[in-house]
């Protein structure tokens, strides 16, 4: 069964860093771009960043550009989200997903809380 599992969330002070991981099972990973999204309480799920299958192309929301970096290790079927200079407004549940024309196979999410 196709599955994405996020990990690496936690509580961090403003200005700190976290690295999230998204491990994919089966053939979920093959030849697909991968994306990260987040959802704060009471708000819609928003795009954070994405990476192409080869890793050569990345895309970011303006709110995280120059602070967050998406990378992937295809040999490990894992995508990463390095988050630096975290701000309280980055507090949310972070999800990864596979780009199959529409974003698919959402993981269960990992909570990131940034204290001021």
Secondary structure, 3 states (H helix, E strand, C coil): CCCEEEECCEEEECCCCEEEEEEECCCCCCCCCEEEEEECCCCCEEEEEEECCCCCCEEECCCCCCCEEEEEEHHHCEEEEEECCCCHHHCEEEEEEEECCCEECCCCCEEEEEEC
